[in-house]
Amino acid sequence: MASAPPTIFSRTRRMAARRRARMLQRKADPARFVIDDVVEDMVERLAFLRHEPQRALVVGDWTGALPDALRAQGTEVTQAEPGEGFDEEQPFPADGFDFIASVASLDTVNDLPGALIHMHRALAPGGRVIASFVGAGSLPTLRRIMLAADGDRPAARIHPQVDVRAGAQLLQRAGWAEPVADSRTLTVAYRSLDRLVADIRAQGLGNVLASAVPRIGKAGLERARAAFAAEADERGRVVETFEILTLSGRRHP
C-alpha cells in the first residue's frame, strides 16, 4: 500500500495566499511578471505545436489572459482556481479536455506526482498538458537574506523546489507521452527589501508551509535589511531570480 505524501504545504494557507494576491492585484502597479510570463509562453508553445484545442481547462490563471486568448480562437474554456477550492491533488471533476493548462500553482501541492496523474487522466486521448510554476533556483538572494536574518537559528522560510531533472522523472512516472521538462530564468532588480517581499506576496508566492516558523522580529528584520544592502551593486540594486519550470506532454491517442 502506497504511503501518503508528506504534508509540506498548508492547503488553508495556500488558498489564503492566492486570495490575498488577487486582492493585492487591485492596488496600483501590482507585480504580475511571473504569471504574465507563463501565459505568454503557453500561448507561444501552443502556436508552435499547432495545437488548437476545442475544449480546454485552465487552472490558476487569475488574470484571465489565457482563457481570453483561447476563447479568441474558438476554444471552449473551463476555469478552475485553487484559491477557490479546486484541488489538484484529487481526481478532476470533469475530463475529456484536449488541453489543460496549469498556471503557476503546482509549486505548492503536497502530492505533485498525484496531481500530474490526475491531470493526465482528465485529458482526452491525444490531449496535451502544459504546466508551469516557480522551480528550483528561484529566490536565491532572498534565501541568503533570510539565513542572515535568522542568525544562529535558521528556520525553513523558503519553499522546497522542483528542478528540471526531477520534473522529467515525474512526467515519466505519471505516464505522459512526449514528456518535456525545461526551465527559463526571470531576473528582477530591486532597490528595497520591502518591494521584493511585496512583489512575492502580490503574486501568491509567499510562505505557505505547513510548519509554523518563528517571526523574524525587530532584530532579525534589521539583519535582513543589512543583508539586502550587502547584496546591492554599485547602483544600489539587488537582482533576484525567478526560475520558471515548465512540464509538458500528451495523453496517448
VOBA-1610 file (N, C-alpha, C; in pm, whole numbers, padded with zeros to 5 digits, always signed):
BEGIN
Met+00085-00120+00000Met+00000+00000+00000Met+00088+00124+00000Ala+00063+00216-00093Ala+00146+00336-00104Ala+00123+00427+00017Ser+00231+00484+00066Ser+00221+00575+00179Ser+00175+00713+00132Ala+00110+00786+00220Ala+00063+00921+00186Ala+00181+01015+00173Pro+00173+01112+00082Pro+00284+01208+00068Pro+00298+01292+00192Pro+00417+01341+00222Pro+00434+01427+00340Pro+00358+01558+00322Thr+00312+01612+00434Thr+00241+01740+00430Thr+00343+01852+00446Ile+00386+01906+00334Ile+00484+02014+00332Ile+00414+02150+00334Phe+00305+02158+00257Phe+00234+02285+00243Phe+00097+02277+00310Ser+00052+02390+00361Ser-00080+02401+00421Ser-00181+02441+00314Arg-00283+02359+00294Arg-00384+02392+00193Arg-00458+02520+00231Thr-00483+02537+00361Thr-00553+02657+00407Thr-00471+02782+00380Arg-00342+02777+00414Arg-00255+02893+00391Arg-00237+02918+00242Arg-00233+02811+00165Arg-00218+02825+00019Arg-00338+02898-00040Met-00458+02858-00001Met-00577+02924-00050Met-00580+03070-00007Ala-00541+03095+00118Ala-00542+03234+00167Ala-00442+03320+00092Ala-00324+03265+00061Ala-00222+03342-00010Ala-00268+03377-00150Arg-00338+03285-00216Arg-00386+03312-00352Arg-00498+03415-00349Arg-00586+03406-00249Arg-00691+03507-00238Arg-00634+03644-00206Arg-00534+03648-00119Arg-00470+03775-00086Arg-00404+03835-00210Ala-00341+03750-00291Ala-00276+03801-00412Ala-00378+03866-00506Arg-00494+03805-00520Arg-00597+03863-00607Arg-00644+03997-00553Met-00649+04011-00421Met-00688+04138-00361Met-00580+04242-00383Leu-00453+04202-00367Leu-00342+04295-00387Leu-00331+04340-00532Gln-00379+04257-00624Gln-00374+04293-00765Gln-00464+04412-00797Arg-00555+04446-00706Arg-00643+04560-00731Arg-00575+04693-00697Lys-00459+04686-00632Lys-00388+04808-00595Lys-00307+04860-00714Ala-00251+04980-00698Ala-00175+05041-00807Ala-00046+04967-00834Asp-00016+04943-00960Asp+00110+04886-01006Asp+00146+04755-00936Pro+00056+04656-00937Pro+00090+04528-00873Pro+00186+04446-00959Ala+00272+04370-00895Ala+00362+04281-00968Ala+00285+04160-01019Arg+00306+04125-01144Arg+00244+04005-01200Arg+00332+03946-01311Phe+00463+03969-01301Phe+00551+03929-01410Phe+00563+03777-01423Val+00547+03702-01314Val+00557+03556-01324Val+00442+03501-01407Ile+00318+03535-01369Ile+00204+03480-01441Ile+00195+03535-01583Asp+00234+03659-01604Asp+00236+03715-01740Asp+00333+03637-01829Asp+00451+03605-01774Asp+00550+03528-01850Asp+00497+03389-01882Val+00434+03325-01783Val+00382+03190-01802Val+00275+03188-01911Val+00181+03282-01904Val+00073+03286-02003Val+00128+03311-02143Glu+00218+03409-02155Glu+00276+03438-02287Glu+00347+03316-02344Asp+00421+03247-02259Asp+00494+03129-02304Asp+00399+03018-02348Met+00290+02998-02275Met+00196+02893-02311Met+00129+02922-02446Val+00093+03047-02469Val+00033+03083-02598Val+00133+03056-02712Glu+00258+03091-02690Glu+00360+03068-02792Glu+00382+02919-02816Arg+00382+02838-02710Arg+00401+02694-02726Arg+00287+02632-02804Leu+00164+02672-02773Leu+00051+02617-02846Leu+00058+02651-02994Ala+00100+02774-03024Ala+00113+02815-03165Ala+00223+02735-03234Phe+00335+02717-03165Phe+00447+02640-03224Phe+00406+02496-03250Leu+00331+02437-03155Leu+00288+02298-03169Leu+00169+02282-03262Arg+00109+02395-03302Arg-00011+02395-03386Arg-00123+02315-03321His-00128+02330-03190His-00233+02262-03114His-00347+02360-03093Glu-00461+02334-03153Glu-00576+02423-03145Glu-00688+02349-03071Pro-00689+02360-02939Pro-00785+02282-02861Pro-00929+02327-02881Gln-01017+02229-02876Gln-01160+02260-02883Gln-01219+02278-02744Arg-01162+02207-02648Arg-01212+02211-02510Arg-01094+02213-02414Ala-01083+02318-02335Ala-00965+02338-02251Ala-01004+02363-02106Leu-00913+02324-02016Leu-00924+02356-01874Leu-00804+02440-01836Val-00827+02556-01779Val-00719+02644-01733Val-00727+02654-01581Val-00619+02612-01516Val-00614+02611-01370Val-00516+02719-01322Gly-00564+02811-01239Gly-00475+02903-01170Gly-00451+03038-01235Asp-00505+03063-01353Asp-00481+03193-01417Asp-00584+03295-01370Trp-00554+03362-01258Trp-00647+03459-01204Trp-00650+03589-01285Thr-00561+03604-01383Thr-00565+03723-01469Thr-00671+03709-01579Gly-00705+03586-01615Gly-00800+03563-01723Gly-00740+03577-01862Ala-00610+03605-01871Ala-00548+03630-02001Ala-00543+03506-02089Leu-00507+03391-02031Leu-00500+03269-02111Leu-00638+03222-02155Pro-00738+03219-02067Pro-00873+03185-02115Pro-00921+03278-02227Asp-00892+03406-02216Asp-00932+03501-02320Asp-00865+03468-02453Ala-00735+03437-02447Ala-00661+03404-02570Ala-00716+03277-02634Leu-00751+03179-02552Leu-00805+03054-02605Leu-00944+03074-02664Arg-01027+03150-02594Arg-01162+03175-02645Arg-01159+03252-02776Ala-01058+03338-02792Ala-01046+03417-02915Ala-01023+03328-03037Gln-00971+03207-03013Gln-00951+03116-03126Gln-01057+03006-03131Gly-01165+03027-03056Gly-01279+02937-03066Gly-01281+02821-02968Thr-01196+02825-02866Thr-01189+02716-02769Thr-01294+02734-02660Glu-01359+02625-02622Glu-01449+02625-02506Glu-01363+02608-02381Val-01367+02705-02290Val-01274+02707-02177Val-01347+02691-02045Thr-01296+02600-01961Thr-01339+02587-01823Thr-01226+02639-01734Gln-01259+02722-01637Gln-01158+02778-01547Gln-01172+02719-01407Ala-01058+02700-01340Ala-01057+02649-01203Ala-00949+02722-01126Glu-00976+02750-00999Glu-00883+02828-00917Glu-00859+02758-00783Pro-00735+02719-00752Pro-00705+02657-00623Pro-00744+02744-00504Gly-00734+02875-00521Gly-00772+02965-00412Gly-00920+02962-00380Glu-01000+02908-00472Glu-01145+02898-00451Glu-01188+02755-00425Gly-01092+02668-00396Gly-01127+02532-00355Gly-01095+02422-00453Phe-01052+02453-00575Phe-01017+02348-00669Phe-00892+02277-00618Asp-00898+02145-00610Asp-00789+02067-00551Asp-00722+01981-00656Glu-00601+02019-00696Glu-00526+01945-00798Glu-00482+01807-00751Glu-00489+01784-00619Glu-00444+01655-00564Glu-00555+01552-00557Gln-00674+01586-00609Gln-00786+01495-00616Gln-00825+01474-00762Pro-00893+01363-00794Pro-00939+01344-00932Pro-01022+01463-00978Phe-00996+01508-01100Phe-01066+01625-01152Phe-01215+01593-01170Pro-01303+01690-01143Pro-01447+01664-01153Pro-01497+01646-01296Ala-01415+01680-01395Ala-01453+01663-01535Ala-01332+01611-01612Asp-01357+01553-01729Asp-01247+01502-01810Asp-01278+01526-01957Gly-01199+01466-02045Gly-01221+01480-02188Gly-01168+01609-02246Phe-01078+01679-02174Phe-01020+01802-02226Phe-00909+01769-02326Asp-00900+01846-02433Asp-00788+01825-02524Asp-00673+01922-02496Phe-00690+02009-02395Phe-00578+02089-02345Phe-00605+02126-02200Ile-00502+02108-02116Ile-00508+02152-01978Ile-00386+02239-01951Ala-00409+02357-01897Ala-00301+02448-01859Ala-00302+02464-01708Ser-00187+02441-01646Ser-00170+02467-01503Ser-00078+02587-01490Val-00133+02697-01441Val-00063+02826-01445Val-00013+02863-01305Ala+00116+02842-01282Ala+00185+02889-01162Ala+00119+02846-01031Ser+00079+02717-01024Ser+00017+02671-00900Ser+00073+02540-00845Leu+00140+02460-00926Leu+00182+02328-00882Leu+00303+02330-00788Asp+00363+02446-00767Asp+00480+02452-00678Asp+00442+02434-00532Thr+00313+02441-00498Thr+00272+02431-00358Thr+00170+02320-00334Val+00174+02213-00413Val+00093+02095-00384Val+00181+01994-00312Asn+00123+01919-00220Asn+00199+01818-00146Asn+00225+01693-00230Asp+00129+01658-00314Asp+00140+01536-00395Asp+00153+01574-00542Leu+00270+01620-00582Leu+00289+01660-00722Leu+00275+01541-00817Pro+00332+01423-00788Pro+00309+01309-00879Pro+00160+01279-00896Gly+00084+01284-00786Gly-00059+01258-00796Gly-00131+01363-00878Ala-00092+01490-00861Ala-00154+01597-00939Ala-00130+01577-01088Leu-00010+01536-01124Leu+00021+01513-01266Leu-00058+01395-01321Ile-00080+01293-01239Ile-00159+01179-01282Ile-00305+01220-01303His-00360+01297-01209His-00499+01342-01224His-00515+01428-01349Met-00417+01512-01376Met-00422+01597-01495Met-00421+01511-01621His-00335+01410-01622His-00324+01321-01737His-00456+01247-01761Arg-00520+01203-01654Arg-00645+01128-01667Arg-00761+01216-01712Ala-00751+01347-01689Ala-00858+01438-01729Ala-00850+01476-01877Leu-00744+01431-01944Leu-00729+01460-02086Leu-00807+01362-02173Ala-00850+01410-02288Ala-00900+01321-02392Ala-00779+01253-02458Pro-00797+01137-02521Pro-00686+01076-02593Pro-00623+01174-02691Gly-00490+01187-02686Gly-00419+01281-02771Gly-00414+01422-02717Gly-00481+01447-02603Gly-00481+01580-02544Gly-00346+01617-02487Arg-00327+01746-02465Arg-00196+01797-02423Arg-00207+01878-02294Val-00102+01870-02212Val-00091+01947-02089Val+00033+02035-02093Ile+00021+02157-02045Ile+00137+02242-02016Ile+00120+02293-01874Ala+00219+02266-01790Ala+00216+02310-01650Ala+00343+02389-01621Ser+00328+02512-01579Ser+00443+02598-01548Ser+00431+02651-01406Phe+00542+02654-01335Phe+00542+02704-01197Phe+00684+02740-01157Val+00695+02810-01045Val+00826+02852-00994Val+00903+02728-00947Gly+01024+02710-00999Gly+01101+02590-00969Gly+01235+02618-00904Ala+01317+02513-00899Ala+01446+02520-00832Ala+01534+02629-00892Gly+01607+02697-00806Gly+01690+02809-00850Gly+01626+02943-00825Ser+01500+02941-00779Ser+01429+03067-00754Ser+01465+03126-00617Leu+01464+03259-00610Leu+01482+03335-00487Leu+01611+03304-00411Pro+01723+03289-00479Pro+01848+03264-00406Pro+01890+03381-00318Thr+01864+03502-00364Thr+01901+03620-00285Thr+01819+03627-00157Leu+01689+03608-00168Leu+01604+03611-00050Leu+01640+03499+00046Arg+01680+03386-00006Arg+01721+03275+00080Arg+01842+03315+00165Arg+01941+03380+00102Arg+02059+03425+00177Arg+02021+03531+00281Ile+01931+03621+00242Ile+01889+03727+00333Ile+01817+03668+00455Met+01732+03570+00433Met+01660+03508+00544Met+01753+03430+00636Leu+01854+03367+00580Leu+01953+03298+00664Leu+02026+03398+00752Ala+02061+03512+00694Ala+02128+03616+00773Ala+02035+03671+00880Ala+01908+03685+00847Ala+01811+03739+00942Ala+01792+03646+01062Asp+01795+03515+01036Asp+01773+03418+01143Asp+01895+03397+01231Gly+02012+03434+01182Gly+02133+03419+01262Gly+02168+03274+01288Asp+02188+03240+01415Asp+02233+03105+01451Asp+02122+03002+01450Arg+01998+03045+01434Arg+01885+02952+01435Arg+01802+02967+01307Pro+01855+02919+01194Pro+01782+02933+01067Pro+01652+02854+01068Ala+01548+02913+01010Ala+01418+02848+01000Ala+01384+02824+00854Ala+01298+02725+00830Ala+01255+02696+00693Ala+01153+02800+00650Arg+01197+02895+00569Arg+01109+03003+00525Arg+01086+03001+00374Ile+01176+02937+00299Ile+01164+02930+00154Ile+01118+02790+00116His+01026+02781+00021His+00971+02652-00019His+01075+02560-00082Pro+01065+02429-00059Pro+01141+02334-00140Pro+01095+02345-00285Gln+01186+02323-00379Gln+01155+02350-00520Gln+01196+02232-00608Val+01126+02216-00719Val+01148+02106-00813Val+01239+02152-00926Asp+01340+02070-00960Asp+01428+02107-01071Asp+01389+02033-01199Val+01458+02063-01307Val+01423+02007-01438Val+01434+01855-01438Arg+01541+01804-01380Arg+01561+01658-01379Arg+01449+01587-01305Ala+01415+01637-01186Ala+01306+01577-01109Ala+01174+01589-01184Gly+01153+01705-01249Gly+01031+01723-01325Gly+01015+01622-01437Ala+01123+01595-01509Ala+01120+01497-01617Ala+01087+01357-01563Gln+01145+01323-01450Gln+01118+01192-01389Gln+00972+01180-01346Leu+00917+01289-01294Leu+00778+01287-01251Leu+00683+01267-01370Leu+00715+01328-01483Leu+00632+01312-01603Leu+00631+01167-01649Gln+00745+01102-01644Gln+00753+00962-01685Gln+00671+00875-01590Arg+00680+00903-01459Arg+00603+00826-01361Arg+00454+00844-01382Ala+00414+00965-01425Ala+00272+00994-01445Ala+00217+00939-01576Gly+00304+00883-01661Gly+00260+00819-01784Gly+00233+00912-01899Trp+00290+01035-01895Trp+00269+01129-02004Trp+00346+01085-02128Ala+00286+01100-02244Ala+00356+01078-02371Ala+00430+01206-02411Glu+00537+01190-02483Glu+00618+01303-02530Glu+00653+01400-02415Pro+00702+01348-02302Pro+00729+01434-02186Pro+00848+01527-02210Val+00830+01653-02174Val+00937+01752-02187Val+00938+01837-02060Ala+01057+01855-02003Ala+01075+01945-01888Ala+01183+02045-01923Asp+01155+02172-01909Asp+01255+02274-01936Asp+01234+02391-01841Ser+01330+02481-01837Ser+01318+02596-01747Ser+01377+02720-01811Arg+01338+02833-01759Arg+01392+02961-01804Arg+01399+03053-01683Thr+01477+03159-01694Thr+01505+03244-01580Thr+01451+03385-01601Leu+01383+03437-01501Leu+01344+03577-01497Leu+01430+03646-01392Thr+01487+03759-01422Thr+01563+03835-01324Thr+01499+03972-01306Val+01487+04013-01180Val+01423+04140-01148Val+01511+04215-01050Ala+01533+04345-01077Ala+01618+04428-00991Ala+01533+04502-00889Tyr+01583+04507-00766Tyr+01512+04575-00657Tyr+01604+04672-00585Arg+01543+04778-00534Arg+01617+04875-00453Arg+01578+04870-00306Ser+01482+04785-00272Ser+01444+04772-00132Ser+01395+04631-00105Leu+01419+04582+00015Leu+01371+04452+00057Leu+01219+04452+00063Asp+01161+04565+00103Asp+01015+04573+00114Asp+00949+04548-00022Arg+01006+04603-00128Arg+00945+04584-00261Arg+00960+04439-00308Leu+01072+04377-00277Leu+01090+04236-00312Leu+00983+04151-00244Val+00966+04171-00115Val+00867+04094-00040Val+00726+04124-00090Ala+00698+04251-00119Ala+00565+04289-00169Ala+00535+04222-00303Asp+00635+04215-00393Asp+00616+04151-00522Asp+00587+04002-00507Ile+00652+03939-00412Ile+00629+03796-00387Ile+00486+03774-00338Arg+00442+03855-00243Arg+00307+03841-00189Arg+00201+03871-00294Ala+00225+03973-00375Ala+00126+04013-00476Ala+00105+03906-00581Gln+00200+03813-00593Gln+00189+03707-00692Gln+00157+03571-00629Gly+00122+03573-00500Gly+00085+03449-00432Gly+00200+03354-00410Leu+00323+03408-00400Leu+00442+03324-00388Leu+00499+03322-00247Gly+00422+03374-00150Gly+00471+03379-00013Gly+00469+03242+00054Asn+00519+03239+00176Asn+00532+03115+00253Asn+00396+03055+00286Val+00373+02930+00240Val+00252+02857+00276Val+00288+02721+00334Leu+00404+02712+00397Leu+00449+02587+00457Leu+00357+02547+00572Ala+00340+02416+00588Ala+00252+02365+00693Ala+00310+02388+00832Ser+00443+02382+00844Ser+00507+02402+00973Ser+00523+02550+01002Ala+00476+02590+01117Ala+00487+02731+01156Ala+00633+02769+01178Val+00668+02888+01137Val+00805+02937+01158Val+00799+03058+01251Pro+00904+03079+01330Pro+00903+03193+01423Pro+00908+03325+01347Arg+00849+03427+01405Arg+00856+03561+01347Arg+01001+03609+01348Ile+01035+03687+01249Ile+01173+03737+01240Ile+01204+03833+01354Gly+01110+03917+01389Gly+01133+04013+01497Gly+01211+04134+01449Lys+01220+04235+01536Lys+01284+04361+01501Lys+01432+04343+01471Ala+01503+04267+01556Ala+01646+04247+01534Ala+01671+04169+01406Gly+01588+04068+01381Gly+01603+03990+01258Gly+01576+04073+01134Leu+01476+04162+01143Leu+01447+04248+01029Leu+01563+04342+01000Glu+01628+04392+01104Glu+01745+04477+01085Glu+01858+04400+01018Arg+01876+04274+01059Arg+01979+04191+00994Arg+01943+04165+00848Ala+01814+04145+00820Ala+01770+04121+00682Ala+01795+04244+00596Arg+01766+04362+00647Arg+01790+04485+00570Arg+01939+04505+00546Ala+02021+04472+00645Ala+02166+04484+00628Ala+02216+04385+00523Ala+02160+04263+00524Ala+02200+04163+00426Ala+02157+04205+00286Phe+02038+04265+00273Phe+01993+04315+00143Phe+02089+04422+00092Ala+02127+04515+00179Ala+02219+04622+00139Ala+02353+04565+00096Ala+02397+04458+00162Ala+02526+04396+00127Ala+02521+04329-00010Glu+02401+04292-00055Glu+02386+04227-00186Glu+02382+04329-00300Ala+02365+04457-00269Ala+02343+04559-00371Ala+02467+04585-00455Asp+02444+04617-00583Asp+02555+04654-00670Asp+02587+04802-00653Glu+02675+04854-00739Glu+02718+04994-00725Glu+02605+05093-00751Arg+02499+05047-00813Arg+02382+05134-00838Arg+02273+05114-00733Gly+02303+05037-00630Gly+02207+05017-00523Gly+02098+04917-00555Arg+02120+04833-00655Arg+02018+04737-00695Arg+02057+04596-00652Val+01957+04520-00613Val+01974+04378-00582Val+01894+04298-00684Val+01958+04204-00751Val+01892+04125-00854Val+01844+03992-00795Glu+01714+03967-00812Glu+01657+03840-00767Glu+01619+03756-00888Thr+01621+03624-00869Thr+01597+03529-00977Thr+01469+03450-00952Phe+01389+03437-01058Phe+01271+03352-01056Phe+01288+03250-01168Glu+01301+03125-01132Glu+01319+03018-01231Glu+01182+02957-01261Ile+01143+02956-01387Ile+01013+02902-01426Ile+01033+02764-01488Leu+00978+02663-01422Leu+00985+02526-01470Leu+00857+02494-01548Thr+00873+02437-01666Thr+00758+02400-01747Thr+00762+02251-01778Leu+00652+02184-01750Leu+00634+02042-01780Leu+00526+02029-01885Ser+00552+01954-01989Ser+00451+01938-02094Ser+00452+01796-02146Gly+00340+01757-02202Gly+00328+01624-02257Gly+00187+01599-02305Arg+00160+01475-02344Arg+00031+01440-02400Arg-00022+01311-02339Arg-00148+01285-02363Arg-00204+01155-02332Arg-00200+01073-02460His-00161+00947-02450His-00152+00862-02569His-00286+00859-02642Pro-00284+00869-02774Pro-00409+00865-02853Pro-00483+00731-02831
//
